[in-house]
């Protein structure tokens, strides 16, 4: 009986570890066919931001730098990942504009 319990616990732990590993890798990837209207931004460094949106959304990435300057990418109507870097000063704000 002890052996059976030990094997069951080992199997459950292994399944849990496999499940968590699959979740972690999937969560860290940007979907290649992102849902329409889904957008995301993140700060890559003190000077650079990155953004993306799913298909079906017309969007652009915007940033503001510590010099007071604003910068934007071109408008996109397809899923794409873009980056913007401050021409001067440090990154203070970043966002996605949608039409």
N, CA, C and O atoms as a GROMACS GRO file, in nm:
protein
  396
    1UNK      N    1   0.082  -0.118   0.000
    1UNK     CA    2   0.000   0.000   0.000
    1UNK      C    3   0.087   0.125   0.000
    1UNK      O    4   0.054   0.222  -0.069
    2UNK      N    5   0.197   0.126   0.076
    2UNK     CA    6   0.287   0.241   0.079
    2UNK      C    7   0.346   0.267  -0.059
    2UNK      O    8   0.360   0.382  -0.100
    3UNK      N    9   0.381   0.162  -0.129
    3UNK     CA   10   0.440   0.177  -0.263
    3UNK      C   11   0.337   0.239  -0.358
    3UNK      O   12   0.371   0.328  -0.436
    4UNK      N   13   0.213   0.194  -0.351
    4UNK     CA   14   0.108   0.247  -0.439
    4UNK      C   15   0.086   0.396  -0.412
    4UNK      O   16   0.072   0.475  -0.506
    5UNK      N   17   0.083   0.436  -0.284
    5UNK     CA   18   0.066   0.578  -0.250
    5UNK      C   19   0.185   0.661  -0.299
    5UNK      O   20   0.167   0.771  -0.350
    6UNK      N   21   0.303   0.608  -0.284
    6UNK     CA   22   0.423   0.678  -0.328
    6UNK      C   23   0.423   0.698  -0.479
    6UNK      O   24   0.457   0.806  -0.528
    7UNK      N   25   0.384   0.593  -0.553
    7UNK     CA   26   0.376   0.604  -0.698
    7UNK      C   27   0.270   0.704  -0.741
    7UNK      O   28   0.291   0.781  -0.834
    8UNK      N   29   0.155   0.705  -0.674
    8UNK     CA   30   0.047   0.798  -0.707
    8UNK      C   31   0.092   0.942  -0.682
    8UNK      O   32   0.064   1.030  -0.763
    9UNK      N   33   0.160   0.965  -0.571
    9UNK     CA   34   0.208   1.100  -0.540
    9UNK      C   35   0.312   1.146  -0.642
    9UNK      O   36   0.311   1.261  -0.684
   10UNK      N   37   0.401   1.054  -0.681
   10UNK     CA   38   0.503   1.086  -0.780
   10UNK      C   39   0.439   1.119  -0.914
   10UNK      O   40   0.481   1.214  -0.981
   11UNK      N   41   0.339   1.043  -0.955
   11UNK     CA   42   0.270   1.066  -1.082
   11UNK      C   43   0.198   1.201  -1.080
   11UNK      O   44   0.202   1.275  -1.178
   12UNK      N   45   0.132   1.233  -0.969
   12UNK     CA   46   0.060   1.360  -0.958
   12UNK      C   47   0.156   1.477  -0.963
   12UNK      O   48   0.128   1.578  -1.028
   13UNK      N   49   0.269   1.466  -0.896
   13UNK     CA   50   0.369   1.572  -0.896
   13UNK      C   51   0.426   1.591  -1.036
   13UNK      O   52   0.444   1.705  -1.080
   14UNK      N   53   0.453   1.483  -1.105
   14UNK     CA   54   0.504   1.491  -1.242
   14UNK      C   55   0.405   1.557  -1.336
   14UNK      O   56   0.443   1.638  -1.419
   15UNK      N   57   0.276   1.522  -1.323
   15UNK     CA   58   0.173   1.582  -1.408
   15UNK      C   59   0.161   1.732  -1.380
   15UNK      O   60   0.145   1.812  -1.472
   16UNK      N   61   0.169   1.769  -1.254
   16UNK     CA   62   0.162   1.910  -1.216
   16UNK      C   63   0.280   1.986  -1.273
   16UNK      O   64   0.264   2.096  -1.325
   17UNK      N   65   0.398   1.929  -1.263
   17UNK     CA   66   0.518   1.995  -1.316
   17UNK      C   67   0.508   2.011  -1.467
   17UNK      O   68   0.548   2.115  -1.520
   18UNK      N   69   0.458   1.911  -1.537
   18UNK     CA   70   0.442   1.920  -1.681
   18UNK      C   71   0.339   2.026  -1.717
   18UNK      O   72   0.359   2.103  -1.811
   19UNK      N   73   0.230   2.031  -1.644
   19UNK     CA   74   0.126   2.131  -1.669
   19UNK      C   75   0.177   2.272  -1.649
   19UNK      O   76   0.148   2.360  -1.730
   20UNK      N   77   0.252   2.296  -1.543
   20UNK     CA   78   0.306   2.429  -1.516
   20UNK      C   79   0.410   2.470  -1.619
   20UNK      O   80   0.415   2.586  -1.659
   21UNK      N   81   0.491   2.377  -1.662
   21UNK     CA   82   0.593   2.408  -1.761
   21UNK      C   83   0.528   2.449  -1.892
   21UNK      O   84   0.575   2.542  -1.957
   22UNK      N   85   0.421   2.380  -1.933
   22UNK     CA   86   0.351   2.415  -2.056
   22UNK      C   87   0.288   2.552  -2.046
   22UNK      O   88   0.292   2.629  -2.143
   23UNK      N   89   0.230   2.587  -1.931
   23UNK     CA   90   0.167   2.716  -1.911
   23UNK      C   91   0.270   2.827  -1.916
   23UNK      O   92   0.244   2.932  -1.977
   24UNK      N   93   0.384   2.809  -1.855
   24UNK     CA   94   0.485   2.914  -1.850
   24UNK      C   95   0.537   2.947  -1.989
   24UNK      O   96   0.554   3.064  -2.022
   25UNK      N   97   0.564   2.846  -2.070
   25UNK     CA   98   0.618   2.874  -2.202
   25UNK      C   99   0.514   2.938  -2.292
   25UNK      O  100   0.547   3.025  -2.373
   26UNK      N  101   0.389   2.897  -2.280
   26UNK     CA  102   0.284   2.955  -2.363
   26UNK      C  103   0.258   3.100  -2.326
   26UNK      O  104   0.232   3.182  -2.413
   27UNK      N  105   0.266   3.134  -2.199
   27UNK     CA  106   0.237   3.270  -2.154
   27UNK      C  107   0.346   3.367  -2.196
   27UNK      O  108   0.318   3.487  -2.207
   28UNK      N  109   0.467   3.321  -2.220
   28UNK     CA  110   0.576   3.411  -2.252
   28UNK      C  111   0.585   3.443  -2.401
   28UNK      O  112   0.667   3.526  -2.440
   29UNK      N  113   0.503   3.380  -2.485
   29UNK     CA  114   0.509   3.401  -2.629
   29UNK      C  115   0.395   3.491  -2.675
   29UNK      O  116   0.284   3.483  -2.622
   30UNK      N  117   0.422   3.577  -2.774
   30UNK     CA  118   0.318   3.658  -2.836
   30UNK      C  119   0.250   3.570  -2.939
   30UNK      O  120   0.318   3.510  -3.022
   31UNK      N  121   0.117   3.560  -2.936
   31UNK     CA  122   0.050   3.473  -3.032
   31UNK      C  123   0.072   3.520  -3.175
   31UNK      O  124   0.069   3.640  -3.202
   32UNK      N  125   0.096   3.426  -3.267
   32UNK     CA  126   0.120   3.463  -3.406
   32UNK      C  127  -0.008   3.505  -3.474
   32UNK      O  128  -0.004   3.585  -3.568
   33UNK      N  129  -0.121   3.454  -3.432
   33UNK     CA  130  -0.251   3.492  -3.488
   33UNK      C  131  -0.334   3.553  -3.375
   33UNK      O  132  -0.434   3.495  -3.333
   34UNK      N  133  -0.291   3.668  -3.325
   34UNK     CA  134  -0.356   3.731  -3.211
   34UNK      C  135  -0.499   3.770  -3.245
   34UNK      O  136  -0.529   3.804  -3.359
   35UNK      N  137  -0.586   3.765  -3.146
   35UNK     CA  138  -0.726   3.800  -3.165
   35UNK      C  139  -0.740   3.948  -3.197
   35UNK      O  140  -0.662   4.031  -3.149
   36UNK      N  141  -0.840   3.980  -3.278
   36UNK     CA  142  -0.867   4.120  -3.312
   36UNK      C  143  -0.892   4.200  -3.185
   36UNK      O  144  -0.961   4.153  -3.094
   37UNK      N  145  -0.839   4.320  -3.179
   37UNK     CA  146  -0.860   4.408  -3.064
   37UNK      C  147  -0.765   4.383  -2.949
   37UNK      O  148  -0.764   4.461  -2.854
   38UNK      N  149  -0.686   4.277  -2.954
   38UNK     CA  150  -0.592   4.246  -2.848
   38UNK      C  151  -0.463   4.324  -2.872
   38UNK      O  152  -0.401   4.312  -2.977
   39UNK      N  153  -0.424   4.404  -2.772
   39UNK     CA  154  -0.302   4.483  -2.785
   39UNK      C  155  -0.219   4.470  -2.657
   39UNK      O  156  -0.271   4.438  -2.551
   40UNK      N  157  -0.088   4.496  -2.669
   40UNK     CA  158   0.000   4.489  -2.554
   40UNK      C  159   0.118   4.583  -2.574
   40UNK      O  160   0.166   4.601  -2.686
   41UNK      N  161   0.165   4.642  -2.465
   41UNK     CA  162   0.286   4.724  -2.468
   41UNK      C  163   0.376   4.683  -2.353
   41UNK      O  164   0.330   4.630  -2.252
   42UNK      N  165   0.504   4.709  -2.369
   42UNK     CA  166   0.596   4.689  -2.257
   42UNK      C  167   0.720   4.775  -2.276
   42UNK      O  168   0.758   4.808  -2.388
   43UNK      N  169   0.780   4.809  -2.165
   43UNK     CA  170   0.904   4.888  -2.163
   43UNK      C  171   1.021   4.790  -2.174
   43UNK      O  172   1.036   4.701  -2.092
   44UNK      N  173   1.103   4.809  -2.277
   44UNK     CA  174   1.219   4.720  -2.297
   44UNK      C  175   1.344   4.772  -2.228
   44UNK      O  176   1.428   4.694  -2.184
   45UNK      N  177   1.355   4.906  -2.217
   45UNK     CA  178   1.470   4.967  -2.151
   45UNK      C  179   1.430   5.107  -2.106
   45UNK      O  180   1.314   5.145  -2.119
   46UNK      N  181   1.523   5.182  -2.055
   46UNK     CA  182   1.495   5.320  -2.013
   46UNK      C  183   1.464   5.411  -2.131
   46UNK      O  184   1.420   5.524  -2.111
   47UNK      N  185   1.488   5.364  -2.252
   47UNK     CA  186   1.473   5.446  -2.372
   47UNK      C  187   1.376   5.388  -2.475
   47UNK      O  188   1.331   5.460  -2.564
   48UNK      N  189   1.343   5.259  -2.466
   48UNK     CA  190   1.270   5.189  -2.572
   48UNK      C  191   1.144   5.120  -2.520
   48UNK      O  192   1.144   5.059  -2.413
   49UNK      N  193   1.035   5.130  -2.599
   49UNK     CA  194   0.910   5.059  -2.572
   49UNK      C  195   0.875   4.971  -2.691
   49UNK      O  196   0.918   4.997  -2.803
   50UNK      N  197   0.796   4.867  -2.666
   50UNK     CA  198   0.752   4.774  -2.770
   50UNK      C  199   0.602   4.759  -2.760
   50UNK      O  200   0.547   4.762  -2.650
   51UNK      N  201   0.536   4.741  -2.874
   51UNK     CA  202   0.393   4.719  -2.873
   51UNK      C  203   0.350   4.630  -2.988
   51UNK      O  204   0.421   4.617  -3.087
   52UNK      N  205   0.231   4.569  -2.974
   52UNK     CA  206   0.172   4.490  -3.081
   52UNK      C  207   0.021   4.484  -3.061
   52UNK      O  208  -0.029   4.500  -2.949
   53UNK      N  209  -0.050   4.462  -3.170
   53UNK     CA  210  -0.194   4.441  -3.167
   53UNK      C  211  -0.229   4.327  -3.262
   53UNK      O  212  -0.154   4.295  -3.354
   54UNK      N  213  -0.345   4.267  -3.238
   54UNK     CA  214  -0.392   4.159  -3.323
   54UNK      C  215  -0.449   4.209  -3.454
   54UNK      O  216  -0.472   4.329  -3.472
   55UNK      N  217  -0.472   4.116  -3.545
   55UNK     CA  218  -0.532   4.148  -3.675
   55UNK      C  219  -0.669   4.211  -3.656
   55UNK      O  220  -0.738   4.181  -3.558
   56UNK      N  221  -0.707   4.296  -3.747
   56UNK     CA  222  -0.838   4.359  -3.741
   56UNK      C  223  -0.839   4.489  -3.664
   56UNK      O  224  -0.943   4.553  -3.652
   57UNK      N  225  -0.725   4.529  -3.609
   57UNK     CA  226  -0.714   4.653  -3.534
   57UNK      C  227  -0.623   4.749  -3.609
   57UNK      O  228  -0.514   4.710  -3.651
   58UNK      N  229  -0.665   4.873  -3.628
   58UNK     CA  230  -0.577   4.975  -3.684
   58UNK      C  231  -0.514   5.047  -3.565
   58UNK      O  232  -0.585   5.103  -3.482
   59UNK      N  233  -0.383   5.044  -3.558
   59UNK     CA  234  -0.315   5.089  -3.436
   59UNK      C  235  -0.177   5.147  -3.466
   59UNK      O  236  -0.123   5.130  -3.575
   60UNK      N  237  -0.123   5.216  -3.365
   60UNK     CA  238   0.016   5.263  -3.369
   60UNK      C  239   0.069   5.271  -3.226
   60UNK      O  240  -0.008   5.286  -3.131
   61UNK      N  241   0.200   5.261  -3.211
   61UNK     CA  242   0.266   5.275  -3.082
   61UNK      C  243   0.309   5.420  -3.065
   61UNK      O  244   0.364   5.480  -3.158
   62UNK      N  245   0.286   5.476  -2.947
   62UNK     CA  246   0.330   5.611  -2.918
   62UNK      C  247   0.415   5.613  -2.792
   62UNK      O  248   0.396   5.531  -2.702
   63UNK      N  249   0.510   5.705  -2.786
   63UNK     CA  250   0.593   5.722  -2.666
   63UNK      C  251   0.610   5.871  -2.636
   63UNK      O  252   0.595   5.956  -2.724
   64UNK      N  253   0.640   5.900  -2.512
   64UNK     CA  254   0.679   6.034  -2.470
   64UNK      C  255   0.813   6.021  -2.397
   64UNK      O  256   0.834   5.928  -2.320
   65UNK      N  257   0.900   6.114  -2.423
   65UNK     CA  258   1.035   6.110  -2.365
   65UNK      C  259   1.051   6.223  -2.262
   65UNK      O  260   0.972   6.317  -2.260
   66UNK      N  261   1.151   6.212  -2.179
   66UNK     CA  262   1.173   6.310  -2.072
   66UNK      C  263   1.202   6.451  -2.125
   66UNK      O  264   1.193   6.548  -2.050
   67UNK      N  265   1.235   6.462  -2.252
   67UNK     CA  266   1.257   6.594  -2.314
   67UNK      C  267   1.124   6.662  -2.347
   67UNK      O  268   1.122   6.780  -2.382
   68UNK      N  269   1.013   6.588  -2.334
   68UNK     CA  270   0.882   6.640  -2.368
   68UNK      C  271   0.839   6.603  -2.510
   68UNK      O  272   0.726   6.633  -2.550
   69UNK      N  273   0.927   6.539  -2.585
   69UNK     CA  274   0.896   6.501  -2.724
   69UNK      C  275   0.804   6.380  -2.728
   69UNK      O  276   0.816   6.288  -2.646
   70UNK      N  277   0.711   6.381  -2.824
   70UNK     CA  278   0.625   6.266  -2.853
   70UNK      C  279   0.670   6.203  -2.983
   70UNK      O  280   0.713   6.273  -3.075
   71UNK      N  281   0.661   6.070  -2.992
   71UNK     CA  282   0.695   5.998  -3.115
   71UNK      C  283   0.590   5.890  -3.136
   71UNK      O  284   0.537   5.834  -3.040
   72UNK      N  285   0.561   5.859  -3.265
   72UNK     CA  286   0.466   5.754  -3.299
   72UNK      C  287   0.522   5.671  -3.414
   72UNK      O  288   0.603   5.719  -3.493
   73UNK      N  289   0.477   5.548  -3.423
   73UNK     CA  290   0.506   5.465  -3.540
   73UNK      C  291   0.404   5.499  -3.647
   73UNK      O  292   0.313   5.579  -3.624
   74UNK      N  293   0.418   5.439  -3.762
   74UNK     CA  294   0.315   5.447  -3.866
   74UNK      C  295   0.191   5.371  -3.816
   74UNK      O  296   0.200   5.295  -3.720
   75UNK      N  297   0.078   5.392  -3.881
   75UNK     CA  298  -0.043   5.315  -3.849
   75UNK      C  299  -0.033   5.177  -3.912
   75UNK      O  300   0.011   5.164  -4.026
   76UNK      N  301  -0.074   5.075  -3.837
   76UNK     CA  302  -0.075   4.937  -3.886
   76UNK      C  303  -0.217   4.884  -3.881
   76UNK      O  304  -0.294   4.920  -3.792
   77UNK      N  305  -0.252   4.799  -3.978
   77UNK     CA  306  -0.384   4.735  -3.976
   77UNK      C  307  -0.370   4.583  -3.975
   77UNK      O  308  -0.464   4.511  -4.009
   78UNK      N  309  -0.253   4.535  -3.937
   78UNK     CA  310  -0.227   4.392  -3.927
   78UNK      C  311  -0.143   4.365  -3.802
   78UNK      O  312  -0.085   4.457  -3.744
   79UNK      N  313  -0.137   4.240  -3.763
   79UNK     CA  314  -0.061   4.202  -3.644
   79UNK      C  315   0.088   4.222  -3.670
   79UNK      O  316   0.142   4.172  -3.768
   80UNK      N  317   0.152   4.296  -3.581
   80UNK     CA  318   0.293   4.329  -3.599
   80UNK      C  319   0.349   4.370  -3.463
   80UNK      O  320   0.276   4.422  -3.379
   81UNK      N  321   0.476   4.348  -3.441
   81UNK     CA  322   0.544   4.395  -3.321
   81UNK      C  323   0.639   4.506  -3.362
   81UNK      O  324   0.722   4.489  -3.452
   82UNK      N  325   0.627   4.622  -3.295
   82UNK     CA  326   0.712   4.736  -3.329
   82UNK      C  327   0.778   4.791  -3.203
   82UNK      O  328   0.732   4.770  -3.092
   83UNK      N  329   0.889   4.863  -3.225
   83UNK     CA  330   0.963   4.927  -3.115
   83UNK      C  331   0.985   5.073  -3.149
   83UNK      O  332   0.999   5.110  -3.265
   84UNK      N  333   0.988   5.155  -3.044
   84UNK     CA  334   1.024   5.296  -3.058
   84UNK      C  335   1.126   5.330  -2.951
   84UNK      O  336   1.115   5.286  -2.837
   85UNK      N  337   1.225   5.408  -2.989
   85UNK     CA  338   1.329   5.452  -2.896
   85UNK      C  339   1.332   5.604  -2.893
   85UNK      O  340   1.324   5.669  -2.997
   86UNK      N  341   1.344   5.661  -2.774
   86UNK     CA  342   1.352   5.806  -2.760
   86UNK      C  343   1.475   5.859  -2.832
   86UNK      O  344   1.585   5.805  -2.817
   87UNK      N  345   1.456   5.964  -2.911
   87UNK     CA  346   1.566   6.027  -2.982
   87UNK      C  347   1.654   6.106  -2.885
   87UNK      O  348   1.773   6.123  -2.909
   88UNK      N  349   1.595   6.153  -2.776
   88UNK     CA  350   1.668   6.225  -2.673
   88UNK      C  351   1.596   6.205  -2.540
   88UNK      O  352   1.474   6.192  -2.538
   89UNK      N  353   1.666   6.202  -2.433
   89UNK     CA  354   1.605   6.180  -2.302
   89UNK      C  355   1.565   6.035  -2.280
   89UNK      O  356   1.598   5.947  -2.359
   90UNK      N  357   1.493   6.012  -2.170
   90UNK     CA  358   1.450   5.877  -2.133
   90UNK      C  359   1.300   5.860  -2.157
   90UNK      O  360   1.225   5.957  -2.162
   91UNK      N  361   1.259   5.736  -2.173
   91UNK     CA  362   1.119   5.700  -2.194
   91UNK      C  363   1.039   5.729  -2.067
   91UNK      O  364   1.076   5.683  -1.958
   92UNK      N  365   0.930   5.805  -2.079
   92UNK     CA  366   0.845   5.833  -1.963
   92UNK      C  367   0.706   5.771  -1.975
   92UNK      O  368   0.648   5.731  -1.874
   93UNK      N  369   0.651   5.763  -2.098
   93UNK     CA  370   0.519   5.706  -2.120
   93UNK      C  371   0.518   5.627  -2.251
   93UNK      O  372   0.594   5.659  -2.343
   94UNK      N  373   0.433   5.526  -2.260
   94UNK     CA  374   0.417   5.450  -2.384
   94UNK      C  375   0.275   5.395  -2.388
   94UNK      O  376   0.218   5.361  -2.284
   95UNK      N  377   0.217   5.385  -2.511
   95UNK     CA  378   0.077   5.346  -2.524
   95UNK      C  379   0.050   5.302  -2.668
   95UNK      O  380   0.133   5.318  -2.757
   96UNK      N  381  -0.071   5.246  -2.687
   96UNK     CA  382  -0.122   5.210  -2.818
   96UNK      C  383  -0.240   5.302  -2.850
   96UNK      O  384  -0.332   5.313  -2.769
   97UNK      N  385  -0.238   5.368  -2.966
   97UNK     CA  386  -0.354   5.442  -3.018
   97UNK      C  387  -0.427   5.348  -3.114
   97UNK      O  388  -0.364   5.274  -3.189
   98UNK      N  389  -0.561   5.351  -3.111
   98UNK     CA  390  -0.640   5.271  -3.203
   98UNK      C  391  -0.740   5.360  -3.276
   98UNK      O  392  -0.792   5.457  -3.220
   99UNK      N  393  -0.766   5.328  -3.403
   99UNK     CA  394  -0.868   5.399  -3.481
   99UNK      C  395  -0.996   5.320  -3.475
   99UNK      O  396  -1.097   5.361  -3.533
   0.00000   0.00000   0.00000
